[in-house]
């Protein structure tokens, strides 16, 4: 059998089994890859699931997992059943961004901060500013921790750059 006949026979077998062979003229090498359909079929045969493709059928199936230890040899009678379930998601903890009162920061500046960094309208910004003035602190907004920290740092940096001692911090929400 000559080399050309072997390659032709090999290529026919690959096509029947869903394998693509590419020849690179640049490197002079062949590369082989499975088609997507063949990969899906092989993946399904292994009893695994592709997390990229939603498949509710897999969420309710059980797969046996055999215990392998010295006390219980693998005789096929000792097994544990594992139930696959979709991951449970929960909301991230929330933090309040709080402005603290001081005797030096002008009220107009606090309103400007609330409008600029927290997108509050004039009426709501005025209410929060008055809460800060009368109660000692006021909540500008409630966000996940990373966003709340970023907003508090932005406000503190801007207040310092403008020469005001306004203090902004975050507090965990219940």
C-alpha positions as CSV (number, residue, x, y, z in Angstrom):
1,X,0.0,0.0,0.0
2,X,1.5,3.4,-0.9
3,X,1.5,6.5,1.3
4,X,-1.1,8.3,-0.8
5,X,-3.5,5.4,-0.4
6,X,-3.0,5.4,3.4
7,X,-3.6,9.1,3.7
8,X,-6.8,8.8,1.5
9,X,-8.0,5.9,3.7
10,X,-7.2,7.8,6.9
11,X,-9.0,11.0,5.6
12,X,-12.1,9.0,4.8
13,X,-12.1,7.4,8.3
14,X,-11.7,10.9,9.8
15,X,-14.7,12.4,7.8
16,X,-16.9,9.5,8.8
17,X,-16.0,10.0,12.5
18,X,-16.4,13.8,12.5
19,X,-12.7,14.7,12.6
20,X,-11.4,17.5,10.5
21,X,-7.7,17.5,9.4
22,X,-6.1,20.7,8.3
23,X,-2.7,21.1,6.6
24,X,-0.7,24.2,7.3
25,X,1.5,25.2,4.3
26,X,3.4,27.6,6.6
27,X,4.5,25.1,9.2
28,X,4.2,22.0,7.1
29,X,2.1,20.3,9.9
30,X,-1.3,18.7,10.1
31,X,-3.7,19.7,12.8
32,X,-6.7,17.6,13.7
33,X,-9.8,18.8,15.5
34,X,-13.2,17.4,16.3
35,X,-16.3,19.0,14.9
36,X,-18.6,20.6,17.4
37,X,-21.3,18.0,16.9
38,X,-18.9,15.1,17.6
39,X,-17.6,16.9,20.7
40,X,-21.2,17.3,21.9
41,X,-22.0,13.6,21.3
42,X,-18.8,12.5,23.1
43,X,-19.5,14.9,26.0
44,X,-23.1,13.5,26.3
45,X,-21.8,9.9,26.2
46,X,-19.6,10.6,29.2
47,X,-22.6,11.7,31.2
48,X,-21.3,15.2,31.6
49,X,-23.1,18.4,30.9
50,X,-22.0,21.5,29.1
51,X,-22.6,24.5,31.4
52,X,-22.7,26.8,28.4
53,X,-25.8,25.2,27.0
54,X,-28.9,25.2,29.2
55,X,-30.2,21.7,29.5
56,X,-32.9,21.3,32.2
57,X,-32.8,17.5,31.7
58,X,-29.4,17.3,33.4
59,X,-30.5,19.2,36.5
60,X,-32.8,16.4,37.6
61,X,-30.7,13.3,36.8
62,X,-28.5,11.4,39.2
63,X,-25.1,9.9,38.5
64,X,-23.6,7.1,40.7
65,X,-20.2,7.9,42.2
66,X,-18.4,4.8,43.6
67,X,-16.5,4.9,46.9
68,X,-12.9,3.7,46.7
69,X,-11.2,3.0,50.0
70,X,-9.8,0.0,51.8
71,X,-12.8,-0.6,54.1
72,X,-15.2,-0.8,51.1
73,X,-13.6,-2.4,48.1
74,X,-15.1,-1.5,44.8
75,X,-17.6,-4.4,44.4
76,X,-20.3,-2.4,42.8
77,X,-22.5,-2.4,45.8
78,X,-21.2,0.7,47.6
79,X,-22.2,3.8,45.8
80,X,-23.3,7.3,46.5
81,X,-25.9,9.1,44.4
82,X,-25.1,12.7,43.6
83,X,-27.9,15.0,42.4
84,X,-26.9,17.8,40.1
85,X,-28.7,21.1,40.7
86,X,-28.4,24.5,39.2
87,X,-26.2,26.9,41.2
88,X,-28.0,29.1,43.7
89,X,-27.4,32.8,43.3
90,X,-27.9,35.4,46.0
91,X,-27.6,39.1,45.9
92,X,-24.4,40.7,47.1
93,X,-24.5,42.5,50.5
94,X,-25.5,46.1,50.3
95,X,-23.8,49.1,51.8
96,X,-25.1,52.6,52.5
97,X,-23.0,55.6,51.4
98,X,-23.3,58.1,54.3
99,X,-22.3,61.7,54.4
100,X,-21.3,63.1,57.8
101,X,-22.0,66.6,59.0
102,X,-19.3,69.1,59.7
103,X,-19.5,72.9,60.5
104,X,-17.5,74.1,57.5
105,X,-18.8,72.5,54.3
106,X,-21.4,74.7,52.6
107,X,-24.9,73.3,52.0
108,X,-24.7,74.1,48.3
109,X,-21.5,72.0,48.0
110,X,-23.3,69.0,49.6
111,X,-26.2,69.4,47.2
112,X,-23.7,69.5,44.3
113,X,-22.0,66.3,45.5
114,X,-25.3,64.5,45.8
115,X,-26.4,65.5,42.3
116,X,-23.0,64.9,40.7
117,X,-22.0,61.5,42.3
118,X,-25.4,60.0,43.2
119,X,-27.7,61.3,40.4
120,X,-30.2,62.8,42.9
121,X,-32.6,65.5,41.7
122,X,-32.5,68.9,43.4
123,X,-35.4,68.1,45.8
124,X,-34.1,64.7,46.9
125,X,-30.5,66.2,47.3
126,X,-31.9,69.0,49.4
127,X,-33.7,66.5,51.6
128,X,-30.5,64.4,52.2
129,X,-28.5,67.6,52.8
130,X,-31.0,68.7,55.5
131,X,-30.9,65.2,57.0
132,X,-27.1,65.5,57.2
133,X,-27.4,69.0,58.7
134,X,-30.0,68.2,61.4
135,X,-29.3,64.5,62.2
136,X,-25.5,64.5,61.8
137,X,-25.5,62.0,58.8
138,X,-27.6,61.2,55.8
139,X,-27.7,58.3,53.3
140,X,-26.8,59.3,49.8
141,X,-27.4,55.8,48.3
142,X,-27.3,52.1,48.8
143,X,-24.9,50.0,46.6
144,X,-22.9,46.7,46.6
145,X,-19.6,47.1,48.5
146,X,-17.2,47.9,45.6
147,X,-19.5,50.5,44.1
148,X,-20.2,52.1,47.6
149,X,-16.4,52.2,48.3
150,X,-15.7,53.8,45.0
151,X,-18.4,56.5,45.4
152,X,-17.2,57.3,49.0
153,X,-13.6,57.7,47.8
154,X,-14.7,59.9,44.9
155,X,-16.6,62.2,47.1
156,X,-13.8,62.4,49.7
157,X,-11.2,63.1,47.0
158,X,-13.4,65.8,45.4
159,X,-14.2,67.5,48.7
160,X,-10.5,67.6,49.6
161,X,-9.6,69.0,46.2
162,X,-12.2,71.8,46.7
163,X,-10.9,72.5,50.2
164,X,-13.9,71.1,52.2
165,X,-13.7,68.7,55.1
166,X,-16.8,66.8,54.1
167,X,-16.5,63.1,55.1
168,X,-18.2,60.2,53.3
169,X,-18.1,56.6,54.5
170,X,-20.0,53.3,53.9
171,X,-22.0,51.3,56.4
172,X,-23.4,47.8,55.9
173,X,-27.1,47.5,55.4
174,X,-29.3,44.8,57.1
